[in-house]
Amino acid sequence: MSERVSRFYLMLLYARKLRDWVGRLVFVIKSWFRDIEYVPVSEERFRELIEWWVRDVLPLLHYTPETFDCDDYSAYFKAWFNFESRTNACAEAIGEARLPDGSRVGHEWVGVLVRTSKGVKVVFVEPQTGEVFEERTTDGWDYYLRAVIA
């Protein structure tokens, strides 16, 4: 299926993840949607690529503060995922992570446009671990989206 999603519709899918209208407005102003249309990846292909990332790619990458950290993992994952899926379904998600101890840090992860049996949705991935999540990762980090680079 070669279903395509408009830039505007993609913006709405991401904006639904935000809790208030002010945050949604700021999100629209700050985000950068470079393409006119976006091609979602099938749910099956998404799962295959996540498994590949965790098994074969992630072990080759090494976190280095400031020079290869969260934004670099996200940019690398986005380029790799879009190339391997032959889509433009992956975008860099920029925002804030709140840790279980209550502290807050600026953070970057990715959002992927996935075609499921129920329609198209945005799924988040933490590129540093390969974990797929909605708002909270298994280690208790809460993610708050502020902008997207698609």
DSSP file (Angstrom, degrees, kcal/mol; ACC not computed):
  #  RESIDUE AA STRUCTURE BP1 BP2  ACC     N-H-->O    O-->H-N    N-H-->O    O-->H-N    TCO  KAPPA ALPHA  PHI   PSI    X-CA   Y-CA   Z-CA
    1    1 A M              0   0    0      0, 0.0    41,-0.1     0, 0.0     0, 0.0   0.000 360.0 360.0 360.0 132.3    0.0    0.0    0.0
    2    2 A S        +     0   0    0      2,-0.0     2,-0.0    37,-0.0     0, 0.0  -0.228 360.0 164.0-108.7  43.5    1.4    3.4   -0.9
    3    3 A E        -     0   0    0     37,-0.1     2,-0.3     1,-0.0   112,-0.0  -0.340  19.5-159.1 -59.2 136.8   -0.7    5.5    1.4
    4    4 A R        -     0   0    0     35,-0.2     2,-0.4    -2,-0.0    35,-0.2  -0.903   7.0-148.9-121.7 152.6    0.7    9.0    1.9
    5    5 A V  E     -A   38   0A   0     33,-3.1    33,-3.3    -2,-0.3     2,-0.0  -0.971  20.6-122.7-122.2 133.2    0.1   11.5    4.6
    6    6 A S  E  >  -A   37   0A   0     -2,-0.4     4,-2.5    31,-0.2    31,-0.2  -0.286  24.2-113.0 -71.3 159.4    0.1   15.2    4.1
    7    7 A R  H  > S+     0   0    0     29,-2.0     4,-2.2     1,-0.2     5,-0.1   0.894 118.8  51.4 -56.0 -42.9    2.4   17.5    6.1
    8    8 A F  H  > S+     0   0    0     28,-0.2     4,-2.0     2,-0.2    -1,-0.2   0.917 109.5  48.2 -64.5 -44.5   -0.6   19.0    7.8
    9    9 A Y  H  > S+     0   0    0      2,-0.2     4,-2.3     1,-0.2    -2,-0.2   0.907 110.9  51.3 -64.3 -41.1   -2.0   15.6    8.8
   10   10 A L  H  X S+     0   0    0     -4,-2.5     4,-2.2     1,-0.2     5,-0.2   0.912 107.6  53.2 -60.7 -42.2    1.4   14.5   10.2
   11   11 A M  H  X S+     0   0    0     -4,-2.2     4,-2.6     1,-0.2    -1,-0.2   0.905 109.5  49.2 -58.7 -42.1    1.5   17.7   12.2
   12   12 A L  H  X S+     0   0    0     -4,-2.0     4,-1.8     2,-0.2    -2,-0.2   0.891 107.1  54.7 -66.0 -39.8   -1.9   16.9   13.7
   13   13 A L  H  < S+     0   0    0     -4,-2.3     4,-0.4     1,-0.2    -2,-0.2   0.924 114.1  40.9 -60.4 -43.8   -0.9   13.4   14.6
   14   14 A Y  H >< S+     0   0    0     -4,-2.2     3,-1.8     1,-0.2     4,-0.3   0.914 110.7  57.2 -68.6 -42.5    2.1   14.7   16.5
   15   15 A A  H >< S+     0   0    0     -4,-2.6     3,-1.8     1,-0.3    -1,-0.2   0.806  94.5  67.1 -61.9 -29.1    0.2   17.6   18.1
   16   16 A R  T 3< S+     0   0    0     -4,-1.8    -1,-0.3     1,-0.3    -2,-0.2   0.751  90.8  64.6 -61.1 -22.8   -2.3   15.1   19.5
   17   17 A K  T <  S+     0   0    0     -3,-1.8    -1,-0.3    -4,-0.4     2,-0.2   0.622  87.7  87.0 -76.3 -11.9    0.5   13.8   21.8
   18   18 A L  S <  S-     0   0    0     -3,-1.8   128,-0.1    -4,-0.3     6,-0.0  -0.629  72.4-143.2 -90.9 149.7    0.6   17.3   23.5
   19   19 A R  S    S+     0   0    0     -2,-0.2     2,-0.3     1,-0.0    -1,-0.1   0.761  72.6  36.0 -88.6 -26.2   -1.7   18.0   26.4
   20   20 A D  S  > S-     0   0    0      1,-0.1     4,-1.8     0, 0.0     5,-0.1  -0.876  74.2-118.4-132.2 162.5   -2.7   21.6   26.0
   21   21 A W  H  > S+     0   0    0     -2,-0.3     4,-2.2     1,-0.2     5,-0.1   0.816 112.4  55.6 -69.7 -31.3   -3.5   24.0   23.2
   22   22 A V  H  > S+     0   0    0      2,-0.2     4,-2.5     1,-0.2     5,-0.2   0.931 108.7  48.2 -66.1 -44.1   -0.6   26.4   24.1
   23   23 A G  H  > S+     0   0    0      1,-0.2     4,-2.3     2,-0.2    -2,-0.2   0.875 111.0  51.6 -61.3 -37.8    1.9   23.5   23.8
   24   24 A R  H  X S+     0   0    0     -4,-1.8     4,-2.2     2,-0.2    -1,-0.2   0.897 109.9  48.8 -66.6 -40.1    0.3   22.6   20.4
   25   25 A L  H  X S+     0   0    0     -4,-2.2     4,-1.9     2,-0.2    -2,-0.2   0.939 112.9  46.5 -65.0 -47.0    0.6   26.1   19.1
   26   26 A V  H  X S+     0   0    0     -4,-2.5     4,-2.6     1,-0.2     5,-0.2   0.892 110.3  55.5 -61.6 -39.7    4.3   26.4   20.2
   27   27 A F  H  X S+     0   0    0     -4,-2.3     4,-2.4    -5,-0.2   121,-0.3   0.927 107.2  48.4 -57.9 -47.4    4.8   22.9   18.6
   28   28 A V  H  < S+     0   0    0     -4,-2.2    -1,-0.2     1,-0.2    -2,-0.2   0.883 113.8  47.2 -62.9 -38.8    3.5   24.0   15.3
   29   29 A I  H  < S+     0   0    0     -4,-1.9    -1,-0.2     1,-0.2    -2,-0.2   0.899 118.7  39.4 -69.4 -41.2    5.6   27.2   15.3
   30   30 A K  H  < S+     0   0    0     -4,-2.6    -2,-0.2   116,-0.2    -1,-0.2   0.768  96.8  93.3 -82.6 -26.7    8.9   25.3   16.3
   31   31 A S     <  -     0   0    0     -4,-2.4     2,-0.5    -5,-0.2   118,-0.2  -0.233  60.4-148.5 -75.0 158.6    8.5   22.2   14.2
   32   32 A W  B     -b  149   0B   0    116,-3.1   118,-2.8     0, 0.0     2,-0.8  -0.913  12.3-176.9-132.3 103.8   10.0   21.7   10.8
   33   33 A F        -     0   0    0     -2,-0.5   116,-0.1   117,-0.2   -26,-0.1  -0.882   5.7-179.2-102.0 104.7    8.2   19.5    8.3
   34   34 A R        +     0   0    0     -2,-0.8     2,-0.2   -27,-0.0    -1,-0.2   0.771  57.3  62.6 -81.0 -28.2   10.4   19.4    5.2
   35   35 A D  S    S-     0   0    0    115,-0.1     3,-0.1     1,-0.1   115,-0.1  -0.624  70.5-139.0 -99.8 158.6    8.4   17.2    2.9
   36   36 A I  S    S+     0   0    0     -2,-0.2   -29,-2.0     1,-0.2     2,-0.3   0.857  90.8  23.7 -80.5 -37.8    5.0   17.8    1.5
   37   37 A E  E     -A    6   0A   0    -31,-0.2     2,-0.4   -30,-0.1   -31,-0.2  -0.935  69.7-150.1-129.3 153.5    3.9   14.2    2.0
   38   38 A Y  E     -A    5   0A   0    -33,-3.3   -33,-3.1    -2,-0.3    51,-0.1  -0.964   7.9-144.7-125.6 140.6    5.0   11.4    4.3
   39   39 A V        -     0   0    0     -2,-0.4    49,-0.5   -35,-0.2    50,-0.2  -0.908  19.0-140.9-107.0 114.3    4.9    7.7    3.7
   40   40 A P        -     0   0    0      0, 0.0     2,-0.3     0, 0.0    74,-0.2  -0.359  14.4-125.4 -71.2 155.3    4.2    5.6    6.7
   41   41 A V  E     -c  114   0B   0     72,-2.4    74,-3.0    48,-0.1    45,-0.0  -0.749  30.4-103.6 -96.1 147.5    6.0    2.3    7.3
   42   42 A S  E  >  -c  115   0B   0     -2,-0.3     4,-2.6    72,-0.2     5,-0.2  -0.337  26.7-118.7 -67.5 153.8    4.0   -0.9    7.8
   43   43 A E  H  > S+     0   0    0     72,-1.5     4,-2.2     1,-0.2     5,-0.2   0.885 114.6  51.9 -61.1 -39.2    3.8   -2.2   11.4
   44   44 A E  H  > S+     0   0    0      2,-0.2     4,-2.1     1,-0.2    -1,-0.2   0.930 111.5  45.1 -63.6 -46.5    5.5   -5.4   10.3
   45   45 A R  H  > S+     0   0    0      1,-0.2     4,-2.5     2,-0.2    -2,-0.2   0.877 110.2  56.3 -66.5 -36.8    8.4   -3.6    8.7
   46   46 A F  H  X S+     0   0    0     -4,-2.6     4,-2.3     2,-0.2    -2,-0.2   0.945 108.5  46.4 -57.2 -50.0    8.7   -1.3   11.7
   47   47 A R  H  X S+     0   0    0     -4,-2.2     4,-2.4     1,-0.2    -2,-0.2   0.903 111.7  52.0 -61.3 -42.2    9.1   -4.2   14.1
   48   48 A E  H  X S+     0   0    0     -4,-2.1     4,-2.2     1,-0.2    -1,-0.2   0.922 111.2  47.1 -59.6 -45.0   11.7   -5.8   11.7
   49   49 A L  H  X S+     0   0    0     -4,-2.5     4,-2.8     2,-0.2    -1,-0.2   0.877 110.1  51.7 -68.2 -37.5   13.7   -2.6   11.6
   50   50 A I  H  X S+     0   0    0     -4,-2.3     4,-2.5     2,-0.2     5,-0.2   0.931 110.9  48.6 -63.5 -44.3   13.6   -2.1   15.4
   51   51 A E  H  X S+     0   0    0     -4,-2.4     4,-2.5     1,-0.2     5,-0.2   0.918 112.7  48.4 -60.6 -43.1   14.9   -5.7   15.9
   52   52 A W  H  X>S+     0   0    0     -4,-2.2     4,-3.1     2,-0.2     5,-1.1   0.924 110.8  51.2 -61.8 -46.3   17.7   -5.1   13.4
   53   53 A W  I  X>S+     0   0    0     -4,-2.8     5,-3.4     1,-0.2     4,-0.7   0.937 114.9  41.8 -56.6 -49.9   18.6   -1.8   15.1
   54   54 A V  I  <5S+     0   0    0     -4,-2.5    -2,-0.2     3,-0.2    -1,-0.2   0.899 121.9  40.0 -67.2 -41.7   18.8   -3.4   18.5
   55   55 A R  I  <5S+     0   0    0     -4,-2.5    -2,-0.2    -5,-0.2    -3,-0.2   0.916 133.2  10.4 -75.6 -45.7   20.6   -6.5   17.4
   56   56 A D  I  <5S+     0   0    0     -4,-3.1    -3,-0.2    -5,-0.2     4,-0.2   0.760 128.6  36.4-113.3 -30.7   23.1   -5.2   14.8
   57   57 A V  I >X<S+     0   0    0     -5,-1.1     3,-1.9    -4,-0.7     4,-0.5   0.919 106.8  57.4 -94.5 -51.0   23.4   -1.4   14.7
   58   58 A L  G >4<S+     0   0    0     -5,-3.4     3,-1.5     1,-0.3    -4,-0.1   0.837  99.3  60.0 -53.7 -40.4   23.1   -0.3   18.3
   59   59 A P  G 34 S+     0   0    0      0, 0.0    -1,-0.3     0, 0.0    -2,-0.1   0.738 101.9  56.1 -62.4 -19.0   26.1   -2.4   19.6
   60   60 A L  G <4 S+     0   0    0     -3,-1.9     2,-0.3    -4,-0.2    -2,-0.2   0.620  95.1  81.2 -85.5 -13.1   28.3   -0.5   17.2
   61   61 A L    <<  -     0   0    0     -3,-1.5     2,-0.4    -4,-0.5     7,-0.0  -0.711  61.6-161.9 -98.9 145.1   27.4    2.9   18.6
   62   62 A H        -     0   0    0     -2,-0.3     2,-0.1     2,-0.0    -2,-0.0  -0.980  19.6-124.3-132.8 123.0   28.9    4.4   21.7
   63   63 A Y        +     0   0    0     -2,-0.4     6,-0.2    65,-0.1     7,-0.0  -0.406  30.0 178.0 -63.2 131.2   27.5    7.3   23.7
   64   64 A T  B >>  -I   68   0C   0      4,-2.6     4,-2.9    -2,-0.1     3,-0.6  -0.958  36.1-109.7-135.8 116.9   29.9   10.2   24.2
   65   65 A P  T 34 S-     0   0    0      0, 0.0     2,-1.3     0, 0.0     4,-0.1  -0.165  94.4  -8.6 -50.7 133.8   28.7   13.2   26.1
   66   66 A E  T 34 S+     0   0    0      1,-0.2     3,-0.2     2,-0.0     0, 0.0  -0.075 134.3  58.4  71.1 -33.3   28.2   16.3   23.8
   67   67 A T  T <4 S+     0   0    0     -2,-1.3    -1,-0.2    -3,-0.6     2,-0.1   0.788 124.2   9.6-100.4 -28.7   29.8   14.7   20.7
   68   68 A F  B  < S+I   64   0C   0     -4,-2.9    -4,-2.6     4,-0.0    -1,-0.2  -0.570  96.0 124.9-146.6  80.1   27.6   11.6   20.2
   69   69 A D  S >> S-     0   0    0     -3,-0.2     4,-2.5    -6,-0.2     3,-0.6  -0.224  75.9 -47.1-120.0-152.6   24.6   11.9   22.6
   70   70 A C  H 3> S+     0   0    0      1,-0.3     4,-2.2     2,-0.2     5,-0.2   0.846 132.3  48.6 -57.4 -41.5   20.8   11.8   22.3
   71   71 A D  H 3> S+     0   0    0      2,-0.2     4,-2.2     1,-0.2    -1,-0.3   0.859 113.2  48.5 -68.7 -32.5   20.5   14.2   19.3
   72   72 A D  H <> S+     0   0    0     -3,-0.6     4,-2.5     2,-0.2     5,-0.2   0.895 110.0  50.8 -72.8 -40.6   23.2   12.3   17.4
   73   73 A Y  H  X S+     0   0    0     -4,-2.5     4,-2.8     2,-0.2    -2,-0.2   0.923 112.8  48.2 -59.0 -43.5   21.5    8.9   18.1
   74   74 A S  H  X S+     0   0    0     -4,-2.2     4,-2.7    -5,-0.2    -2,-0.2   0.922 112.4  46.5 -65.5 -45.1   18.2   10.4   16.9
   75   75 A A  H  X S+     0   0    0     -4,-2.2     4,-2.2     2,-0.2    -1,-0.2   0.913 115.3  47.2 -63.6 -42.2   19.7   11.9   13.7
   76   76 A Y  H  X S+     0   0    0     -4,-2.5     4,-2.7     2,-0.2     5,-0.2   0.934 113.3  48.0 -63.9 -46.8   21.6    8.7   12.9
   77   77 A F  H  X S+     0   0    0     -4,-2.8     4,-3.5    -5,-0.2     5,-0.3   0.925 110.6  52.0 -60.8 -45.3   18.5    6.5   13.6
   78   78 A K  H  X S+     0   0    0     -4,-2.7     4,-2.5     1,-0.2     5,-0.3   0.941 113.1  43.2 -58.3 -49.7   16.3    8.8   11.4
   79   79 A A  H  X S+     0   0    0     -4,-2.2     4,-2.0     2,-0.2    -1,-0.2   0.931 118.2  45.4 -62.8 -45.8   18.7    8.6    8.4
   80   80 A W  H  X S+     0   0    0     -4,-2.7     4,-2.7    -5,-0.2     5,-0.2   0.939 115.3  46.4 -62.8 -48.8   19.2    4.8    8.9
   81   81 A F  H  X S+     0   0    0     -4,-3.5     4,-2.6    -5,-0.2     6,-0.3   0.930 113.3  47.4 -63.3 -47.4   15.5    4.1    9.4
   82   82 A N  H  X>S+     0   0    0     -4,-2.5     5,-1.2    -5,-0.3     4,-0.9   0.880 114.6  47.8 -64.0 -37.0   14.3    6.2    6.4
   83   83 A F  H  <5S+     0   0    0     -4,-2.0     3,-0.3    -5,-0.3    -2,-0.2   0.952 115.9  42.7 -66.6 -49.2   16.9    4.7    4.2
   84   84 A E  H  <5S+     0   0    0     -4,-2.7    -2,-0.2     1,-0.2    -1,-0.2   0.817 119.0  43.5 -70.2 -30.9   16.2    1.0    5.2
   85   85 A S  H  <5S-     0   0    0     -4,-2.6    -1,-0.2    -5,-0.2    -2,-0.2   0.607 100.3-133.4 -88.3 -11.6   12.4    1.4    5.1
   86   86 A R  T  <5S+     0   0    0     -4,-0.9     2,-0.2    -3,-0.3    -3,-0.2   0.865  73.9  98.2  58.0  37.6   12.5    3.4    1.8
   87   87 A T  S   <S-     0   0    0     -5,-1.2    -1,-0.3    -6,-0.3    -2,-0.2  -0.762  79.0-128.3-133.9-179.4   10.1    5.9    3.5
   88   88 A N        +     0   0    0    -49,-0.5   -53,-0.1    -2,-0.2    -6,-0.1  -0.187  68.3 123.8-120.6  37.0   10.3    9.3    5.2
   89   89 A A        +     0   0    0    -50,-0.2    24,-2.3    -8,-0.1     2,-0.4   0.650  49.5  82.1 -75.0 -18.3    8.3    7.9    8.2
   90   90 A C  E     +D  112   0B   0     22,-0.2     2,-0.3   -12,-0.2    22,-0.2  -0.745  53.1 176.6 -99.7 136.8   10.9    8.8   10.9
   91   91 A A  E     -D  111   0B   0     20,-2.8    20,-2.5    -2,-0.4     2,-0.4  -0.956  34.4-109.2-133.0 151.3   11.3   12.2   12.5
   92   92 A E  E     -DE 110 149B   0     57,-2.6    57,-2.3    -2,-0.3     2,-0.5  -0.693  31.4-151.8 -79.6 129.5   13.5   13.6   15.2
   93   93 A A  E     -DE 109 148B   0     16,-3.3    16,-2.4    -2,-0.4     2,-0.4  -0.908  10.9-165.9-106.2 125.8   11.4   14.4   18.3
   94   94 A I  E     +DE 108 147B   0     53,-3.1    52,-3.0    -2,-0.5    53,-2.1  -0.918  33.8  91.2-116.5 135.0   12.7   17.2   20.6
   95   95 A G  E     -DE 107 145B   0     12,-2.6    12,-2.5    -2,-0.4     2,-0.4  -0.814  65.8 -49.2-177.3-139.6   11.6   17.9   24.1
   96   96 A E  E     -DE 106 144B   0     48,-2.2    48,-3.0    10,-0.3     2,-0.4  -0.968  30.3-152.5-132.1 141.5   12.1   17.2   27.7
   97   97 A A  E     -DE 105 143B   0      8,-3.0     8,-2.4    -2,-0.4     2,-0.6  -0.955   8.6-154.3-112.6 135.1   12.6   14.0   29.7
   98   98 A R  E     -DE 104 142B   0     44,-2.8    44,-2.5    -2,-0.4     6,-0.2  -0.947  16.3-144.1-109.3 122.5   11.6   13.8   33.3
   99   99 A L    >   -     0   0    0      4,-2.6     3,-2.6    -2,-0.6    42,-0.1  -0.372  27.1-104.0 -83.3 160.8   13.5   11.2   35.3
  100  100 A P  T 3  S+     0   0    0      0, 0.0    -1,-0.1     0, 0.0    40,-0.1   0.779 121.1  59.7 -55.3 -27.8   12.0    9.1   38.1
  101  101 A D  T 3  S-     0   0    0      2,-0.1     3,-0.1     1,-0.1    -2,-0.0   0.462 121.2-107.3 -81.3   0.6   13.8   11.3   40.7
  102  102 A G  S <  S+     0   0    0     -3,-2.6    -1,-0.1     1,-0.3     2,-0.0   0.259  76.2 132.8  95.6 -12.3   11.9   14.4   39.4
  103  103 A S        -     0   0    0     -5,-0.1    -4,-2.6     1,-0.0     2,-0.4  -0.341  45.3-141.2 -72.5 157.7   14.8   16.0   37.5
  104  104 A R  E     +D   98   0B   0     -6,-0.2     2,-0.3    -3,-0.1    -6,-0.2  -0.935  18.8 179.4-123.0 142.6   14.3   17.3   34.0
  105  105 A V  E     -D   97   0B   0     -8,-2.4    -8,-3.0    -2,-0.4     2,-0.2  -0.995  34.9-109.0-139.5 146.3   16.7   17.2   31.0
  106  106 A G  E     +D   96   0B   0     -2,-0.3     2,-0.3   -10,-0.2   -10,-0.3  -0.520  51.4 175.6 -65.9 141.3   16.5   18.4   27.4
  107  107 A H  E     -D   95   0B   0    -12,-2.5   -12,-2.6    -2,-0.2     2,-0.4  -0.981  27.2-150.7-151.0 158.6   16.2   15.2   25.3
  108  108 A E  E     +D   94   0B   0     -2,-0.3   -14,-0.2   -14,-0.2     2,-0.2  -1.000  25.0 149.1-135.2 137.4   15.8   14.0   21.7
  109  109 A W  E     -D   93   0B   0    -16,-2.4   -16,-3.3    -2,-0.4     2,-0.3  -0.644  39.7 -96.0-141.3-163.8   14.3   10.7   20.5
  110  110 A V  E     -DF  92 125B   0     15,-2.2    15,-2.4   -18,-0.3     2,-0.4  -0.924  15.2-151.8-128.6 155.4   12.3    9.8   17.3
  111  111 A G  E     -DF  91 124B   0    -20,-2.5   -20,-2.8    -2,-0.3     2,-0.4  -0.965  14.8-158.8-117.8 140.7    8.8    9.4   16.2
  112  112 A V  E     -DF  90 123B   0     11,-2.9    11,-2.5    -2,-0.4     2,-0.7  -0.979  16.9-133.0-125.2 131.8    7.8    7.0   13.4
  113  113 A L  E     - F   0 122B   0    -24,-2.3   -72,-2.4    -2,-0.4     2,-0.4  -0.736  34.7-173.0 -81.4 111.7    4.7    7.2   11.3
  114  114 A V  E     -cF  41 121B   0      7,-3.2     7,-2.5    -2,-0.7     2,-0.7  -0.916  21.8-141.6-117.8 133.9    3.4    3.6   11.4
  115  115 A R  E     +cF  42 120B   0    -74,-3.0   -72,-1.5    -2,-0.4     5,-0.2  -0.838  31.4 174.3 -92.4 116.8    0.5    2.1    9.4
  116  116 A T  E >   - F   0 119B   0      3,-3.3     3,-1.2    -2,-0.7   -74,-0.0  -0.561  50.0 -95.9-112.2 178.1   -1.5   -0.3   11.5
  117  117 A S  T 3  S+     0   0    0      1,-0.2     3,-0.1    -2,-0.2    -2,-0.0   0.706 127.1  50.3 -67.2 -18.7   -4.7   -2.3   11.0
  118  118 A K  T 3  S-     0   0    0      1,-0.4     2,-0.3     3,-0.0    -1,-0.2   0.384 125.1 -88.0 -99.2   1.8   -6.5    0.6   12.8
  119  119 A G  E <   -F  116   0B   0     -3,-1.2    -3,-3.3     2,-0.0     2,-0.4  -0.823  64.9 -32.6 125.3-166.1   -4.9    3.4   10.7
  120  120 A V  E     +F  115   0B   0     -2,-0.3     2,-0.3    -5,-0.2    -5,-0.2  -0.763  60.3 165.5 -96.7 136.4   -1.8    5.5   10.8
  121  121 A K  E     -F  114   0B   0     -7,-2.5    -7,-3.2    -2,-0.4     2,-0.5  -0.950  36.7-111.2-143.8 164.4   -0.3    6.5   14.1
  122  122 A V  E     -F  113   0B   0     -2,-0.3     2,-0.4    -9,-0.2    -9,-0.2  -0.867  30.7-170.2 -98.4 128.8    2.9    8.0   15.5
  123  123 A V  E     -F  112   0B   0    -11,-2.5   -11,-2.9    -2,-0.5     2,-0.3  -0.962  14.8-135.6-118.9 135.9    5.1    5.7   17.6
  124  124 A F  E     -FG 111 133B   0      9,-1.5     9,-2.1    -2,-0.4     2,-0.4  -0.665  17.5-169.8 -92.4 147.8    8.0    6.9   19.7
  125  125 A V  E     -FG 110 132B   0    -15,-2.4   -15,-2.2    -2,-0.3     7,-0.2  -1.000  21.0-141.1-134.6 135.1   11.4    5.1   19.8
  126  126 A E  E >>> - G   0 131B   0      5,-2.6     4,-3.4    -2,-0.4     3,-1.6  -0.857  16.9-161.3 -91.0 104.3   14.3    5.8   22.1
  127  127 A P  T 345S+     0   0    0      0, 0.0    -1,-0.1     0, 0.0   -18,-0.1   0.743  84.2  63.9 -62.8 -23.7   17.3    5.3   19.7
  128  128 A Q  T 345S+     0   0    0      1,-0.2   -65,-0.1    -3,-0.1   -67,-0.0   0.715 125.0  13.5 -73.3 -18.6   19.8    4.8   22.5
  129  129 A T  T <45S-     0   0    0     -3,-1.6    -1,-0.2     2,-0.1     3,-0.1   0.561  95.7-122.4-127.1 -20.6   18.0    1.6   23.7
  130  130 A G  T  <5 +     0   0    0     -4,-3.4     2,-0.2     1,-0.3   -76,-0.1   0.518  56.9 154.1  84.0   5.9   15.6    0.7   20.8
  131  131 A E  E   < -G  126   0B   0     -5,-0.7    -5,-2.6    -6,-0.1     2,-0.4  -0.494  36.5-145.8 -72.7 134.8   12.6    0.8   23.2
  132  132 A V  E     +G  125   0B   0     -7,-0.2     2,-0.3    -2,-0.2    -7,-0.2  -0.856  34.1 155.7 -97.3 133.1    9.3    1.6   21.6
  133  133 A F  E     -G  124   0B   0     -9,-2.1    -9,-1.5    -2,-0.4     4,-0.1  -0.942  45.4-139.6-152.5 169.5    7.0    3.6   23.9
  134  134 A E  S    S-     0   0    0      2,-0.4    -1,-0.1    -2,-0.3     3,-0.1   0.857  89.6 -34.4 -97.2 -63.9    4.0    6.0   24.1
  135  135 A E  S    S+     0   0    0      1,-0.3     8,-2.9   -11,-0.1     2,-0.4   0.535 126.1  46.9-132.4 -24.8    5.0    8.6   26.8
  136  136 A R  B     -H  142   0B   0      6,-0.2    -2,-0.4     2,-0.0    -1,-0.3  -0.976  67.7-141.3-129.8 136.3    7.0    6.6   29.4
  137  137 A T    >   -     0   0    0      4,-2.2     3,-2.1    -2,-0.4    -4,-0.1  -0.451  35.2-102.5 -88.0 167.8    9.9    4.2   29.0
  138  138 A T  T 3  S+     0   0    0      1,-0.3    -1,-0.1     2,-0.1    -5,-0.0   0.723 120.5  62.2 -65.0 -20.4   10.3    1.1   31.1
  139  139 A D  T 3  S-     0   0    0      2,-0.1    -1,-0.3     1,-0.0    -3,-0.0   0.384 122.5-103.7 -86.6   6.5   13.0    2.8   33.2
  140  140 A G  S <  S+     0   0    0     -3,-2.1     2,-0.4     1,-0.3    -2,-0.1   0.529  70.5 146.1  90.7   6.6   10.4    5.4   34.3
  141  141 A W        -     0   0    0    -42,-0.1    -4,-2.2   -44,-0.1     2,-0.4  -0.643  37.4-148.5 -77.9 131.5   11.5    8.4   32.1
  142  142 A D  E     -HE 136  98B   0    -44,-2.5   -44,-2.8    -2,-0.4     2,-0.4  -0.868  10.7-148.1 -98.3 133.9    8.5   10.6   31.0
  143  143 A Y  E     - E   0  97B   0     -8,-2.9     2,-0.5    -2,-0.4   -46,-0.2  -0.879  10.2-167.5-108.5 131.9    8.9   12.2   27.6
  144  144 A Y  E     - E   0  96B   0    -48,-3.0   -48,-2.2    -2,-0.4     2,-0.2  -0.950  17.3-141.0-122.0 109.8    7.3   15.6   26.8
  145  145 A L  E     + E   0  95B   0     -2,-0.5   -50,-0.2   -50,-0.2     3,-0.1  -0.462  30.2 162.9 -72.7 136.4    7.4   16.5   23.1
  146  146 A R  E     -     0   0B   0    -52,-3.0     2,-0.3     1,-0.4  -116,-0.2   0.621  63.7  -7.0-121.1 -33.2    8.1   20.1   22.2
  147  147 A A  E     - E   0  94B   0    -53,-2.1   -53,-3.1  -117,-0.1    -1,-0.4  -0.982  55.0-141.0-161.0 164.6    9.0   20.0   18.4
  148  148 A V  E     - E   0  93B   0   -121,-0.3  -116,-3.1    -2,-0.3     2,-0.5  -0.987   3.5-157.8-134.0 142.0    9.7   17.7   15.5
  149  149 A I  E      bE  32  92B   0    -57,-2.3   -57,-2.6    -2,-0.4  -116,-0.2  -0.958 360.0 360.0-115.8 108.5   12.2   17.8   12.6
  150  150 A A              0   0    0   -118,-2.8  -117,-0.2    -2,-0.5  -115,-0.1   0.395 360.0 360.0-111.3 360.0   10.7   15.6    9.9
